[in-house]
Amino acid sequence: MGTHDRDDLPGRPPLRIMNYPMRPPLNNPETTGTTALHCKKNHMYIALLVSWFSCILWFSPRLFSLFSIAGSIYARVALGLFILCLYIFWFYGNYYLMLIIFDLRSPRSAKTFRSFQPAAPAAPVSGEQPKVAVLYLAMNDFQYRAAFSCLDQDYTDYHLYILDDSTEEESMREVDRFKDRFPQKVTVIRRKNREGFKAGNINHALQHYVKDADYFAVIDSDGVIPVDFLTRSIPYFALDPHIGFVQGSHRPNPMQESRFASDLALGIIPLWTAYFEPRNKHGFVSFLGHSGVIRRSAWEKAGGFPEVVSEDLAFSTKLAEIGYRGYFAGDIISCEDFPGTYPQLRKQKEKYVKGGCQYLHRCVHSFLKSKNASWFEKLDVLISCSTLFLPAFNIFFLFVFCLILPLAFAETKPLHLSLFNIQFSGLNAIIMKGNFGALWEWDFYLLTLAMMFAPVLGCIRLVFSHPIKLIRLLFLSAVPYLSLMIVCAAGILNYIATGKAAFPVTGDKKENTPPGFHCNHRAIYIIELTVGLFFSYLCIKTLNLSLLAFSLSLMLGYFLNRYGWDNKWLKVVLYGPFALVLISVVLTGANLMGVQGVFLLFFGLHF
């Protein structure tokens, strides 16, 4: 590809995302012989279960002592639900902690791979390069820069296929103009129907048009891959015939213009830098739907991509059933877009939730029965899939702790406040009875902190590179993500009722308001506002500042959709919910230290 082709992209940074370290040769005696596929260890999940059960054994006597004040069946059921919620939050908190701990223990792609899978060897000489088909998928969201990166490869034998499912004439013309510019290297494939979602698009191309490639890469419309993406990915397959795919890593697209994306995109980095690497040795590596390379023979033996919304996860587990595995190459780094608007983030979440429901309903059973997958790989898939539903579980916890539990164990008392010798009285607060306050010892407080912040510990590396951006991210991301509780719950209920899952394209601006009942329907926003108001009232009455952050986020989601992310007054208010969490943490700690004048009875959420 000539350099003049690069120069016509104004302001375009080099496609080589970063400088990569030198790799060890294939014949390195310390890295040959045994691959990650044959020496996966169950240590991470053993540690998770031990840690979780330790929490349960340590705190259960204290929790079960509360049954002594449960004077009715209703009270015992309410208390049982509360304890069950805590156990579940402890489990997922420990899960995130173990991912971080074992990530720190894992050999990094930029350091050493001595303990298991070797890093990819040097690229084979040009005469030995197998043929690769690069499948670039678009649906009303074609991006020239991303498509061009698929052509700008230092690999020899490859061809770009644009799988265009666009419905808009202008989008199709964009694709055709790109194809006309590079007629020898680009083929456009379109379908008469769009059945099977993304999976159907890929299967259609491979079955009818792409038949002579040994491997194929799947690139999303916003994926900007480095110039050596193929050169660095293909050699992994020579290390083990059971490697079915190589999954690359991602970073946020620095060229994305959206202020919403600019403020929040940093939050996806831990996903790629902390949570996937340990799975090479201690869990299940899933194909993530884009910026990965797949062995065609493995795709054929699996019978193609299962034509479901979560085709990537379903395909990964299908490969595992027939003896293949994936490898996560953390230092092959591409760029991807973050959802450009708040409604697009909601649309993405709805797709993930319904896709997860569909996968558990239709695909997971055969994987769980497979003898080719270990117990901890199966557990890894179930846990990582179920994390999609945690926002819905949070709304259930709000319901239990703010409504069900107070009806059984709370009493109304006058609240007296003193500020600068000025007395305020006449306010009534709902206070939990007796032994609930005894739970708040230092050990329970520290466990609560660990469980609350475990999901964001993957951001810890950003403290050194982007400290100000990280602080801003933590404050600003609270509302967009906490406000997804109703979206998640509605998605689950909708799938249960209809058995159907859709595949809305996040970047397709033409699909921001699809027909029917969906996450951006006005009724959903009204429900969020109403539920938020109700729980905000309950949180204030129970002096529950930490959970007030969740109910306020539901309310602010309504205004965020109406006035937009760039509204300067709303932007100030968005800092409030996370600030409430921090204030509640500090006040509780002060109360435990015996600071006079601090009275706060609340439970920080184990999330």
Residue pairs with C-beta under 8 A, 6 or more apart in sequence:
1 151
1 152
1 153
5 148
5 152
6 12
6 15
6 152
9 144
9 145
9 148
11 255
12 145
12 255
13 254
13 255
15 149
15 152
15 224
15 225
15 226
15 227
16 226
16 227
16 228
17 226
17 251
17 333
17 334
17 335
18 333
20 110
20 228
20 232
20 331
21 110
21 331
23 119
23 120
23 121
23 122
24 30
24 31
24 113
24 118
24 119
24 121
25 121
25 122
26 32
26 118
26 121
26 122
26 235
26 238
26 239
28 118
30 114
31 113
31 114
31 118
31 119
32 118
34 116
35 116
35 117
35 118
35 239
35 240
35 243
36 116
36 117
36 280
36 281
36 325
36 327
37 117
37 240
37 242
37 243
37 325
37 327
38 240
39 116
39 281
40 281
40 282
40 283
40 374
40 376
40 377
41 281
41 282
42 282
42 374
42 375
42 376
43 102
43 282
44 98
44 99
44 102
44 278
44 282
44 283
44 376
45 98
45 282
45 283
45 376
45 379
45 380
46 376
47 98
47 101
47 102
48 94
48 95
48 98
51 94
51 97
51 98
52 90
52 91
52 94
55 90
55 94
55 447
56 87
56 90
58 443
59 86
59 443
59 444
59 447
60 83
62 438
62 439
62 444
63 83
63 86
63 439
64 83
65 435
66 79
66 409
66 435
66 436
67 76
67 79
68 435
69 75
69 409
69 433
69 434
69 435
70 76
70 78
70 79
70 408
70 409
72 408
74 407
74 408
75 408
75 409
78 400
78 404
78 405
78 407
78 408
78 409
79 405
79 408
79 409
81 400
81 404
81 405
82 400
82 401
82 404
82 405
85 393
85 396
85 397
85 400
85 401
86 606
88 393
89 397
89 451
89 605
89 606
89 607
90 447
90 451
90 606
92 383
92 387
92 390
92 454
92 607
93 450
93 451
93 452
93 454
93 455
93 606
93 607
94 451
94 454
95 383
95 387
95 454
96 454
96 455
96 457
96 458
97 450
97 454
97 457
99 274
99 275
99 278
99 458
100 274
100 454
100 457
100 458
100 460
102 278
102 282
103 274
103 275
103 277
103 278
103 458
105 278
106 277
106 278
106 280
106 281
106 282
107 113
107 114
107 115
107 116
108 277
108 330
109 119
109 277
109 329
109 330
109 331
110 331
113 119
115 281
116 280
116 281
117 239
117 280
117 281
117 327
118 239
119 331
120 232
120 233
120 235
120 236
120 239
120 329
121 235
121 238
121 239
122 235
123 129
123 228
123 231
123 232
123 234
123 235
124 234
124 235
124 238
126 156
126 157
129 155
129 156
129 157
129 234
130 157
130 213
130 214
130 215
130 234
131 157
131 158
131 159
131 212
131 213
131 214
131 215
132 155
132 157
132 158
132 159
132 213
132 214
132 215
132 216
132 217
132 230
132 234
132 293
133 158
133 159
133 161
133 206
133 210
133 213
133 215
133 216
133 217
134 150
134 153
134 158
134 159
134 160
134 161
134 216
134 217
134 219
134 230
135 161
135 163
135 202
135 205
135 210
135 216
135 217
135 218
135 219
136 146
136 147
136 150
136 160
136 161
136 162
136 163
136 219
136 221
136 223
137 163
137 165
137 198
137 201
137 202
137 218
137 219
137 220
137 221
138 147
138 162
138 163
138 164
138 165
138 166
138 171
138 175
138 221
139 164
139 165
139 166
139 167
139 171
139 221
139 505
139 508
140 166
140 167
140 168
140 171
140 505
140 508
140 509
140 510
140 511
141 171
141 221
141 222
141 505
141 507
141 508
141 509
142 162
142 164
142 166
142 171
142 174
142 175
142 178
142 221
143 221
143 222
144 174
144 178
145 224
145 255
146 219
146 220
146 221
146 222
146 223
146 224
147 160
147 162
147 178
149 223
149 224
149 225
149 226
149 227
150 160
150 217
150 219
150 225
151 160
151 182
151 185
151 186
152 227
153 225
153 227
153 228
153 229
153 230
153 231
154 227
154 228
154 231
155 228
155 230
155 231
155 234
158 230
159 185
159 186
159 187
159 213
160 182
160 185
160 186
160 187
161 186
161 187
161 188
161 189
161 205
161 209
161 210
162 175
162 178
162 179
162 186
162 187
162 188
162 189
163 189
163 201
163 202
163 204
163 205
164 171
164 172
164 175
164 188
164 189
164 190
165 190
165 191
165 194
165 201
166 172
166 175
167 510
168 510
172 190
175 188
176 188
178 186
179 186
179 187
179 188
187 209
189 204
189 205
189 209
191 200
191 201
191 204
194 200
194 201
195 307
196 203
196 204
196 307
197 307
197 308
197 309
197 311
197 503
198 289
198 305
198 311
198 503
199 304
199 305
199 306
199 307
199 308
199 311
199 314
199 315
200 305
200 307
202 218
202 304
202 305
202 311
203 304
203 305
203 307
206 216
206 296
206 299
206 304
207 304
210 216
213 296
214 295
214 296
214 297
215 234
215 237
215 293
215 294
215 295
215 296
216 293
216 294
216 296
216 299
217 225
217 229
217 230
217 233
217 291
217 292
217 293
217 294
218 289
218 290
218 291
218 292
218 294
219 225
219 290
219 291
220 289
220 290
220 291
220 336
221 505
221 507
222 253
222 336
222 337
222 507
223 290
223 291
223 334
223 335
223 336
224 253
224 334
224 335
224 336
225 248
225 291
225 334
226 232
226 332
226 333
226 334
229 248
229 291
229 332
229 334
230 293
232 329
232 332
233 246
233 248
233 292
233 293
233 329
233 332
234 293
236 243
236 246
236 327
236 329
237 243
237 246
237 293
237 295
242 323
242 324
242 325
243 295
243 324
243 325
243 326
243 327
244 294
244 295
244 298
244 302
244 319
244 324
244 325
244 326
245 287
245 292
245 293
245 294
245 295
245 298
245 316
245 319
245 324
245 326
245 327
246 292
246 293
246 326
246 327
246 329
246 332
247 276
247 285
247 286
247 287
247 288
247 291
247 292
247 326
247 327
247 328
247 329
248 291
248 292
248 293
248 329
248 332
248 333
248 334
249 272
249 273
249 276
249 291
249 328
249 329
249 330
249 331
249 332
249 333
249 334
250 268
250 272
250 291
250 333
250 334
250 335
250 336
251 269
251 272
251 333
251 334
251 335
251 336
252 261
252 265
252 266
252 268
252 269
252 335
252 336
252 337
252 338
253 261
253 265
253 335
253 336
253 337
253 338
254 335
255 335
256 262
256 265
256 337
256 338
256 340
258 338
258 340
258 341
259 565
259 566
260 338
260 339
260 340
260 341
260 342
260 345
260 565
261 337
261 338
261 339
261 340
263 472
263 473
263 476
263 565
264 338
264 473
264 476
264 477
264 480
265 338
266 459
266 462
266 466
266 469
266 470
266 473
267 459
267 473
267 477
268 338
269 458
269 459
269 462
270 456
270 457
270 458
270 459
271 458
272 330
273 330
273 458
273 461
274 457
274 458
274 461
275 458
276 285
276 328
276 330
277 328
277 330
279 285
279 328
279 380
280 327
280 328
282 376
283 376
283 377
283 380
284 316
284 317
284 320
284 373
284 377
284 378
284 380
284 381
284 384
285 316
285 325
285 326
285 327
285 328
286 312
286 313
286 316
286 317
286 326
286 381
286 384
287 294
287 312
287 313
287 315
287 316
287 326
288 312
289 311
289 312
290 336
291 334
291 336
292 326
295 324
298 319
298 322
298 324
299 305
299 315
301 322
301 324
302 315
302 318
302 319
302 322
302 324
303 318
305 311
305 314
305 315
306 314
306 315
306 318
306 362
306 363
308 314
308 355
308 358
308 359
308 362
308 363
308 501
309 351
309 354
309 355
309 358
309 359
309 501
309 502
309 503
310 352
310 355
310 356
310 358
310 359
310 363
313 355
313 359
313 363
313 381
313 385
314 359
314 363
316 326
317 363
317 364
317 366
317 367
317 373
317 381
318 363
318 366
318 367
319 325
319 326
320 367
320 370
320 372
320 373
320 377
321 366
321 367
321 370
321 372
321 373
322 372
323 372
337 507
339 345
339 347
339 348
339 506
340 507
341 512
341 564
341 565
342 480
342 557
342 560
342 561
342 564
342 565
343 512
343 519
343 520
343 561
344 506
344 507
344 512
345 480
345 484
346 484
346 487
346 519
346 520
347 504
347 506
347 511
347 512
347 518
347 519
347 520
348 506
349 391
349 484
349 487
349 488
349 491
349 519
350 487
350 490
350 491
350 504
350 518
350 519
351 501
351 502
351 503
351 504
351 506
352 388
353 388
353 389
353 392
353 487
353 488
353 491
353 492
353 495
354 491
354 494
354 495
354 500
354 501
354 502
355 501
355 503
356 385
356 386
356 388
356 389
357 491
357 492
357 495
357 496
357 501
358 495
358 501
359 385
360 385
361 495
361 499
364 381
364 382
364 385
367 373
367 378
367 381
368 378
388 488
389 488
389 492
390 488
390 607
391 481
391 482
391 484
391 485
391 487
391 488
391 489
392 485
392 488
392 489
392 492
394 482
394 485
394 550
394 605
394 607
395 485
395 486
395 488
395 489
395 531
397 605
398 485
398 535
398 547
398 550
398 551
401 544
401 547
401 603
402 535
402 538
402 539
402 542
402 544
402 547
403 538
405 432
406 430
406 432
406 538
406 542
409 432
409 433
409 436
410 430
410 431
410 432
410 433
410 542
411 430
411 431
411 433
412 428
412 429
412 430
412 431
413 428
413 429
413 431
414 425
414 426
414 427
414 428
414 429
415 425
415 427
415 428
415 429
415 543
416 423
416 424
416 425
417 423
417 424
417 425
417 427
418 424
418 597
428 541
429 541
429 542
429 543
430 538
430 541
430 542
431 542
431 543
431 601
432 542
432 601
436 601
437 601
440 588
440 591
440 592
441 592
442 592
445 588
445 589
445 592
447 606
448 603
448 604
448 606
449 585
449 604
451 606
451 607
452 581
452 585
452 604
452 605
452 606
452 607
455 607
456 474
459 470
459 473
459 474
462 469
462 470
463 470
474 578
475 574
475 575
475 578
475 579
476 571
476 574
476 575
477 578
478 549
478 553
478 574
478 577
478 578
478 581
479 552
479 553
479 556
479 557
479 560
479 574
479 577
480 557
480 560
482 549
482 550
482 553
482 554
482 577
483 528
483 553
483 554
483 556
483 557
483 560
484 557
485 550
485 554
486 524
486 527
486 528
486 531
486 554
487 519
487 524
490 519
490 524
490 527
491 519
494 517
495 501
502 514
504 511
504 514
504 518
505 511
512 520
513 520
517 523
517 524
518 524
520 561
525 557
525 558
525 561
526 558
528 554
528 555
528 557
528 558
529 554
529 555
529 558
531 551
531 554
532 551
532 552
532 553
532 554
532 555
532 556
532 557
532 558
533 551
533 555
534 551
535 547
535 550
535 551
535 554
536 548
536 551
536 552
536 555
538 544
538 551
539 545
539 547
539 548
539 551
540 548
542 601
542 602
543 600
543 601
543 602
544 602
544 603
545 580
545 581
545 583
545 584
545 587
545 600
545 602
546 580
546 581
546 584
546 585
546 602
546 603
546 604
546 605
547 602
547 603
547 605
548 577
548 580
549 576
549 577
549 578
549 580
549 581
550 577
550 605
552 576
552 577
552 580
553 577
556 570
556 573
556 574
556 577
559 570
560 570
560 574
563 570
564 570
565 571
581 604
584 600
584 602
584 604
585 604
587 598
587 600
588 600
588 602
588 604
590 598
591 598
591 599
591 600
